Amino acid sequence: MSQVPSMPGSLVEVILEGGPSDLPADLRAGRLAPDTEEVKIPHYGGYEHFERATADGAGPVVFRWTRRTRVAE
């Protein structure tokens, strides 16, 4: 998961849940800007989309898999 440019110290821990079982574990956790609503991960010629599922501020922010799209050729 790539980090989104942000002010120092303003990133939050995030976890990606669901999606393909072969999505590498190192892509399922990271740090993003706190106002991020959707994460798009390139994976085998397409993108896996995850949408924000929690916003309570306690612990990591959870993003759940919602869909897969293909790369347009």
Biopython code that builds the backbone (N, CA, C, O; Angstrom):
import numpy as np
from Bio.PDB.StructureBuilder import StructureBuilder

atoms = [
    (1, "MET", "N", (0.852, -1.164, 0.000)),
    (1, "MET", "CA", (0.000, 0.000, 0.000)),
    (1, "MET", "C", (0.896, 1.224, 0.000)),
    (1, "MET", "O", (1.779, 1.341, 0.850)),
    (2, "SER", "N", (0.693, 2.113, -0.909)),
    (2, "SER", "CA", (1.528, 3.308, -0.954)),
    (2, "SER", "C", (0.961, 4.367, -0.026)),
    (2, "SER", "O", (-0.245, 4.437, 0.210)),
    (3, "GLN", "N", (1.857, 5.180, 0.487)),
    (3, "GLN", "CA", (1.423, 6.250, 1.365)),
    (3, "GLN", "C", (0.972, 7.440, 0.551)),
    (3, "GLN", "O", (1.539, 7.741, -0.500)),
    (4, "VAL", "N", (-0.045, 8.113, 1.040)),
    (4, "VAL", "CA", (-0.549, 9.319, 0.408)),
    (4, "VAL", "C", (0.199, 10.506, 0.994)),
    (4, "VAL", "O", (0.341, 10.583, 2.214)),
    (5, "PRO", "N", (0.687, 11.446, 0.167)),
    (5, "PRO", "CA", (1.379, 12.609, 0.720)),
    (5, "PRO", "C", (0.477, 13.348, 1.707)),
    (5, "PRO", "O", (-0.697, 13.587, 1.423)),
    (6, "SER", "N", (1.019, 13.702, 2.843)),
    (6, "SER", "CA", (0.246, 14.363, 3.883)),
    (6, "SER", "C", (1.211, 15.084, 4.821)),
    (6, "SER", "O", (2.426, 14.925, 4.711)),
    (7, "MET", "N", (0.677, 15.859, 5.720)),
    (7, "MET", "CA", (1.506, 16.538, 6.709)),
    (7, "MET", "C", (2.111, 15.500, 7.650)),
    (7, "MET", "O", (1.452, 14.511, 7.969)),
    (8, "PRO", "N", (3.340, 15.698, 8.099)),
    (8, "PRO", "CA", (3.970, 14.753, 9.021)),
    (8, "PRO", "C", (3.109, 14.522, 10.257)),
    (8, "PRO", "O", (2.574, 15.462, 10.845)),
    (9, "GLY", "N", (2.986, 13.261, 10.636)),
    (9, "GLY", "CA", (2.227, 12.915, 11.825)),
    (9, "GLY", "C", (0.731, 12.832, 11.616)),
    (9, "GLY", "O", (-0.004, 12.544, 12.560)),
    (10, "SER", "N", (0.256, 13.079, 10.396)),
    (10, "SER", "CA", (-1.190, 13.073, 10.180)),
    (10, "SER", "C", (-1.678, 11.805, 9.473)),
    (10, "SER", "O", (-2.820, 11.763, 9.015)),
    (11, "LEU", "N", (-0.850, 10.791, 9.376)),
    (11, "LEU", "CA", (-1.267, 9.533, 8.772)),
    (11, "LEU", "C", (-1.875, 8.634, 9.831)),
    (11, "LEU", "O", (-1.508, 8.706, 11.004)),
    (12, "VAL", "N", (-2.811, 7.781, 9.414)),
    (12, "VAL", "CA", (-3.439, 6.830, 10.333)),
    (12, "VAL", "C", (-3.163, 5.413, 9.857)),
    (12, "VAL", "O", (-2.971, 5.174, 8.664)),
    (13, "GLU", "N", (-3.145, 4.476, 10.797)),
    (13, "GLU", "CA", (-2.972, 3.066, 10.474)),
    (13, "GLU", "C", (-4.248, 2.548, 9.812)),
    (13, "GLU", "O", (-5.352, 2.869, 10.253)),
    (14, "VAL", "N", (-4.097, 1.742, 8.748)),
    (14, "VAL", "CA", (-5.255, 1.161, 8.063)),
    (14, "VAL", "C", (-5.037, -0.327, 7.821)),
    (14, "VAL", "O", (-3.905, -0.799, 7.719)),
    (15, "ILE", "N", (-6.149, -1.053, 7.731)),
    (15, "ILE", "CA", (-6.150, -2.480, 7.437)),
    (15, "ILE", "C", (-7.164, -2.722, 6.331)),
    (15, "ILE", "O", (-8.264, -2.171, 6.361)),
    (16, "LEU", "N", (-6.795, -3.548, 5.351)),
    (16, "LEU", "CA", (-7.707, -3.921, 4.270)),
    (16, "LEU", "C", (-8.252, -5.310, 4.552)),
    (16, "LEU", "O", (-7.487, -6.240, 4.806)),
    (17, "GLU", "N", (-9.573, -5.455, 4.510)),
    (17, "GLU", "CA", (-10.213, -6.745, 4.759)),
    (17, "GLU", "C", (-10.961, -7.213, 3.522)),
    (17, "GLU", "O", (-11.515, -6.407, 2.774)),
    (18, "GLY", "N", (-10.972, -8.524, 3.315)),
    (18, "GLY", "CA", (-11.694, -9.109, 2.198)),
    (18, "GLY", "C", (-10.873, -9.088, 0.926)),
    (18, "GLY", "O", (-9.662, -8.871, 0.954)),
    (19, "GLY", "N", (-11.547, -9.316, -0.193)),
    (19, "GLY", "CA", (-10.869, -9.345, -1.470)),
    (19, "GLY", "C", (-10.219, -10.684, -1.735)),
    (19, "GLY", "O", (-10.475, -11.652, -1.018)),
    (20, "PRO", "N", (-9.380, -10.752, -2.759)),
    (20, "PRO", "CA", (-8.759, -12.022, -3.141)),
    (20, "PRO", "C", (-7.826, -12.559, -2.058)),
    (20, "PRO", "O", (-7.106, -11.803, -1.405)),
    (21, "SER", "N", (-7.854, -13.859, -1.886)),
    (21, "SER", "CA", (-7.012, -14.485, -0.859)),
    (21, "SER", "C", (-5.531, -14.398, -1.195)),
    (21, "SER", "O", (-4.690, -14.503, -0.302)),
    (22, "ASP", "N", (-5.199, -14.207, -2.472)),
    (22, "ASP", "CA", (-3.785, -14.125, -2.849)),
    (22, "ASP", "C", (-3.226, -12.700, -2.845)),
    (22, "ASP", "O", (-2.104, -12.478, -3.300)),
    (23, "LEU", "N", (-3.990, -11.740, -2.340)),
    (23, "LEU", "CA", (-3.480, -10.380, -2.192)),
    (23, "LEU", "C", (-2.425, -10.406, -1.083)),
    (23, "LEU", "O", (-2.732, -10.803, 0.041)),
    (24, "PRO", "N", (-1.192, -9.991, -1.376)),
    (24, "PRO", "CA", (-0.111, -10.095, -0.394)),
    (24, "PRO", "C", (-0.425, -9.400, 0.935)),
    (24, "PRO", "O", (-1.035, -8.331, 0.961)),
    (25, "ALA", "N", (-0.003, -10.018, 2.019)),
    (25, "ALA", "CA", (-0.248, -9.490, 3.363)),
    (25, "ALA", "C", (0.351, -8.098, 3.550)),
    (25, "ALA", "O", (-0.212, -7.277, 4.274)),
    (26, "ASP", "N", (1.495, -7.824, 2.900)),
    (26, "ASP", "CA", (2.122, -6.511, 3.078)),
    (26, "ASP", "C", (1.311, -5.385, 2.424)),
    (26, "ASP", "O", (1.562, -4.212, 2.696)),
    (27, "LEU", "N", (0.346, -5.727, 1.570)),
    (27, "LEU", "CA", (-0.538, -4.716, 0.985)),
    (27, "LEU", "C", (-1.783, -4.497, 1.831)),
    (27, "LEU", "O", (-2.541, -3.561, 1.577)),
    (28, "ARG", "N", (-2.004, -5.330, 2.817)),
    (28, "ARG", "CA", (-3.227, -5.269, 3.622)),
    (28, "ARG", "C", (-3.115, -4.374, 4.848)),
    (28, "ARG", "O", (-4.091, -4.223, 5.584)),
    (29, "ALA", "N", (-1.970, -3.786, 5.084)),
    (29, "ALA", "CA", (-1.799, -2.879, 6.223)),
    (29, "ALA", "C", (-0.853, -1.766, 5.822)),
    (29, "ALA", "O", (0.083, -1.982, 5.052)),
    (30, "GLY", "N", (-1.096, -0.582, 6.343)),
    (30, "GLY", "CA", (-0.237, 0.546, 6.033)),
    (30, "GLY", "C", (-0.730, 1.810, 6.698)),
    (30, "GLY", "O", (-1.477, 1.765, 7.675)),
    (31, "ARG", "N", (-0.305, 2.936, 6.160)),
    (31, "ARG", "CA", (-0.687, 4.239, 6.703)),
    (31, "ARG", "C", (-1.169, 5.118, 5.548)),
    (31, "ARG", "O", (-0.551, 5.173, 4.484)),
    (32, "LEU", "N", (-2.277, 5.796, 5.786)),
    (32, "LEU", "CA", (-2.860, 6.688, 4.784)),
    (32, "LEU", "C", (-3.322, 7.980, 5.445)),
    (32, "LEU", "O", (-3.391, 8.072, 6.671)),
    (33, "ALA", "N", (-3.638, 8.974, 4.621)),
    (33, "ALA", "CA", (-4.213, 10.222, 5.121)),
    (33, "ALA", "C", (-5.554, 9.912, 5.796)),
    (33, "ALA", "O", (-6.297, 9.054, 5.320)),
    (34, "PRO", "N", (-5.868, 10.591, 6.887)),
    (34, "PRO", "CA", (-7.079, 10.277, 7.642)),
    (34, "PRO", "C", (-8.392, 10.492, 6.892)),
    (34, "PRO", "O", (-9.413, 9.924, 7.279)),
    (35, "ASP", "N", (-8.390, 11.296, 5.830)),
    (35, "ASP", "CA", (-9.627, 11.546, 5.092)),
    (35, "ASP", "C", (-9.815, 10.618, 3.886)),
    (35, "ASP", "O", (-10.733, 10.826, 3.093)),
    (36, "THR", "N", (-8.962, 9.603, 3.735)),
    (36, "THR", "CA", (-9.071, 8.658, 2.624)),
    (36, "THR", "C", (-10.360, 7.849, 2.756)),
    (36, "THR", "O", (-10.639, 7.304, 3.823)),
    (37, "GLU", "N", (-11.140, 7.766, 1.690)),
    (37, "GLU", "CA", (-12.404, 7.031, 1.699)),
    (37, "GLU", "C", (-12.343, 5.730, 0.911)),
    (37, "GLU", "O", (-13.093, 4.794, 1.188)),
    (38, "GLU", "N", (-11.434, 5.670, -0.086)),
    (38, "GLU", "CA", (-11.324, 4.478, -0.922)),
    (38, "GLU", "C", (-9.860, 4.204, -1.235)),
    (38, "GLU", "O", (-9.065, 5.124, -1.428)),
    (39, "VAL", "N", (-9.522, 2.912, -1.282)),
    (39, "VAL", "CA", (-8.181, 2.474, -1.631)),
    (39, "VAL", "C", (-8.294, 1.584, -2.862)),
    (39, "VAL", "O", (-9.157, 0.708, -2.921)),
    (40, "LYS", "N", (-7.420, 1.809, -3.850)),
    (40, "LYS", "CA", (-7.418, 1.028, -5.086)),
    (40, "LYS", "C", (-6.040, 0.390, -5.223)),
    (40, "LYS", "O", (-5.035, 1.088, -5.350)),
    (41, "ILE", "N", (-6.000, -0.959, -5.196)),
    (41, "ILE", "CA", (-4.748, -1.704, -5.230)),
    (41, "ILE", "C", (-4.614, -2.420, -6.578)),
    (41, "ILE", "O", (-5.499, -3.200, -6.931)),
    (42, "PRO", "N", (-3.530, -2.183, -7.351)),
    (42, "PRO", "CA", (-3.324, -2.937, -8.587)),
    (42, "PRO", "C", (-3.045, -4.400, -8.259)),
    (42, "PRO", "O", (-2.255, -4.711, -7.368)),
    (43, "HIS", "N", (-3.716, -5.305, -9.002)),
    (43, "HIS", "CA", (-3.574, -6.739, -8.708)),
    (43, "HIS", "C", (-3.953, -7.544, -9.947)),
    (43, "HIS", "O", (-5.106, -7.512, -10.378)),
    (44, "TYR", "N", (-2.988, -8.268, -10.525)),
    (44, "TYR", "CA", (-3.208, -9.158, -11.673)),
    (44, "TYR", "C", (-4.053, -8.540, -12.785)),
    (44, "TYR", "O", (-5.108, -9.071, -13.131)),
    (45, "GLY", "N", (-3.601, -7.440, -13.338)),
    (45, "GLY", "CA", (-4.256, -6.834, -14.489)),
    (45, "GLY", "C", (-5.545, -6.095, -14.185)),
    (45, "GLY", "O", (-6.319, -5.784, -15.089)),
    (46, "GLY", "N", (-5.771, -5.816, -12.924)),
    (46, "GLY", "CA", (-6.967, -5.085, -12.524)),
    (46, "GLY", "C", (-6.701, -4.318, -11.245)),
    (46, "GLY", "O", (-5.556, -4.147, -10.827)),
    (47, "TYR", "N", (-7.771, -3.864, -10.640)),
    (47, "TYR", "CA", (-7.676, -3.141, -9.380)),
    (47, "TYR", "C", (-8.669, -3.729, -8.392)),
    (47, "TYR", "O", (-9.805, -4.046, -8.745)),
    (48, "GLU", "N", (-8.225, -3.869, -7.156)),
    (48, "GLU", "CA", (-9.098, -4.275, -6.061)),
    (48, "GLU", "C", (-9.467, -2.994, -5.320)),
    (48, "GLU", "O", (-8.596, -2.212, -4.940)),
    (49, "HIS", "N", (-10.765, -2.788, -5.120)),
    (49, "HIS", "CA", (-11.256, -1.567, -4.479)),
    (49, "HIS", "C", (-11.718, -1.870, -3.063)),
    (49, "HIS", "O", (-12.444, -2.835, -2.825)),
    (50, "PHE", "N", (-11.287, -1.036, -2.131)),
    (50, "PHE", "CA", (-11.654, -1.158, -0.723)),
    (50, "PHE", "C", (-12.233, 0.177, -0.274)),
    (50, "PHE", "O", (-11.676, 1.232, -0.577)),
    (51, "GLU", "N", (-13.359, 0.135, 0.453)),
    (51, "GLU", "CA", (-13.984, 1.363, 0.951)),
    (51, "GLU", "C", (-13.938, 1.396, 2.467)),
    (51, "GLU", "O", (-14.018, 0.366, 3.137)),
    (52, "ARG", "N", (-13.811, 2.586, 2.982)),
    (52, "ARG", "CA", (-13.724, 2.805, 4.427)),
    (52, "ARG", "C", (-14.938, 2.215, 5.129)),
    (52, "ARG", "O", (-16.077, 2.460, 4.730)),
    (53, "ALA", "N", (-14.688, 1.434, 6.180)),
    (53, "ALA", "CA", (-15.769, 0.782, 6.912)),
    (53, "ALA", "C", (-15.864, 1.267, 8.354)),
    (53, "ALA", "O", (-16.918, 1.125, 8.975)),
    (54, "THR", "N", (-14.803, 1.830, 8.897)),
    (54, "THR", "CA", (-14.835, 2.331, 10.268)),
    (54, "THR", "C", (-14.362, 3.766, 10.309)),
    (54, "THR", "O", (-13.575, 4.204, 9.469)),
    (55, "ALA", "N", (-14.853, 4.492, 11.298)),
    (55, "ALA", "CA", (-14.444, 5.890, 11.451)),
    (55, "ALA", "C", (-14.441, 6.314, 12.911)),
    (55, "ALA", "O", (-14.483, 7.508, 13.209)),
    (56, "ASP", "N", (-14.392, 5.355, 13.818)),
    (56, "ASP", "CA", (-14.519, 5.684, 15.243)),
    (56, "ASP", "C", (-13.235, 6.180, 15.893)),
    (56, "ASP", "O", (-13.275, 6.693, 17.011)),
    (57, "GLY", "N", (-12.100, 6.039, 15.222)),
    (57, "GLY", "CA", (-10.850, 6.535, 15.766)),
    (57, "GLY", "C", (-10.166, 5.610, 16.759)),
    (57, "GLY", "O", (-9.044, 5.889, 17.183)),
    (58, "ALA", "N", (-10.812, 4.520, 17.139)),
    (58, "ALA", "CA", (-10.197, 3.566, 18.069)),
    (58, "ALA", "C", (-9.533, 2.458, 17.258)),
    (58, "ALA", "O", (-10.221, 1.657, 16.625)),
    (59, "GLY", "N", (-8.209, 2.406, 17.271)),
    (59, "GLY", "CA", (-7.492, 1.383, 16.519)),
    (59, "GLY", "C", (-7.366, 1.742, 15.059)),
    (59, "GLY", "O", (-7.702, 2.856, 14.655)),
    (60, "PRO", "N", (-6.879, 0.796, 14.259)),
    (60, "PRO", "CA", (-6.690, 1.069, 12.829)),
    (60, "PRO", "C", (-8.026, 1.276, 12.108)),
    (60, "PRO", "O", (-9.050, 0.723, 12.510)),
    (61, "VAL", "N", (-8.003, 2.062, 11.060)),
    (61, "VAL", "CA", (-9.181, 2.258, 10.217)),
    (61, "VAL", "C", (-9.297, 1.037, 9.309)),
    (61, "VAL", "O", (-8.317, 0.626, 8.688)),
    (62, "VAL", "N", (-10.488, 0.462, 9.232)),
    (62, "VAL", "CA", (-10.724, -0.730, 8.416)),
    (62, "VAL", "C", (-11.337, -0.321, 7.089)),
    (62, "VAL", "O", (-12.286, 0.461, 7.038)),
    (63, "PHE", "N", (-10.772, -0.871, 6.005)),
    (63, "PHE", "CA", (-11.333, -0.710, 4.664)),
    (63, "PHE", "C", (-11.745, -2.099, 4.206)),
    (63, "PHE", "O", (-10.957, -3.039, 4.306)),
    (64, "ARG", "N", (-12.983, -2.246, 3.700)),
    (64, "ARG", "CA", (-13.471, -3.549, 3.242)),
    (64, "ARG", "C", (-13.537, -3.580, 1.724)),
    (64, "ARG", "O", (-13.862, -2.588, 1.072)),
    (65, "TRP", "N", (-13.217, -4.759, 1.180)),
    (65, "TRP", "CA", (-13.235, -4.961, -0.260)),
    (65, "TRP", "C", (-14.655, -4.767, -0.778)),
    (65, "TRP", "O", (-15.612, -5.252, -0.175)),
    (66, "THR", "N", (-14.792, -4.049, -1.909)),
    (66, "THR", "CA", (-16.111, -3.823, -2.496)),
    (66, "THR", "C", (-16.236, -4.356, -3.918)),
    (66, "THR", "O", (-17.310, -4.800, -4.321)),
    (67, "ARG", "N", (-15.136, -4.314, -4.687)),
    (67, "ARG", "CA", (-15.244, -4.761, -6.082)),
    (67, "ARG", "C", (-13.860, -4.859, -6.717)),
    (67, "ARG", "O", (-12.856, -4.408, -6.166)),
    (68, "ARG", "N", (-13.855, -5.466, -7.895)),
    (68, "ARG", "CA", (-12.659, -5.551, -8.726)),
    (68, "ARG", "C", (-12.997, -4.915, -10.070)),
    (68, "ARG", "O", (-14.086, -5.119, -10.607)),
    (69, "THR", "N", (-12.056, -4.144, -10.605)),
    (69, "THR", "CA", (-12.222, -3.601, -11.947)),
    (69, "THR", "C", (-10.997, -4.013, -12.758)),
    (69, "THR", "O", (-9.935, -4.290, -12.201)),
    (70, "ARG", "N", (-11.157, -4.048, -14.058)),
    (70, "ARG", "CA", (-10.048, -4.408, -14.949)),
    (70, "ARG", "C", (-9.403, -3.155, -15.498)),
    (70, "ARG", "O", (-10.039, -2.108, -15.614)),
    (71, "VAL", "N", (-8.119, -3.278, -15.836)),
    (71, "VAL", "CA", (-7.387, -2.177, -16.443)),
    (71, "VAL", "C", (-7.879, -2.036, -17.885)),
    (71, "VAL", "O", (-7.928, -3.018, -18.626)),
    (72, "ALA", "N", (-8.239, -0.827, -18.275)),
    (72, "ALA", "CA", (-8.691, -0.584, -19.644)),
    (72, "ALA", "C", (-7.496, -0.657, -20.579)),
    (72, "ALA", "O", (-6.417, -0.160, -20.257)),
    (73, "GLU", "N", (-7.687, -1.271, -21.726)),
    (73, "GLU", "CA", (-6.591, -1.399, -22.702)),
    (73, "GLU", "C", (-6.826, -0.511, -23.886)),
    (73, "GLU", "O", (-6.012, -0.484, -24.809)),
]
sb = StructureBuilder()
sb.init_structure("model")
sb.init_model(0)
sb.init_chain("A")
sb.init_seg("    ")
for serial, (resi, resn, name, xyz) in enumerate(atoms, 1):
    if name == "N":
        sb.init_residue(resn, " ", resi, " ")
    sb.init_atom(name, np.array(xyz, "f"), 0.0, 1.0, " ", f" {name:<3s}", serial, name[0])
structure = sb.get_structure()
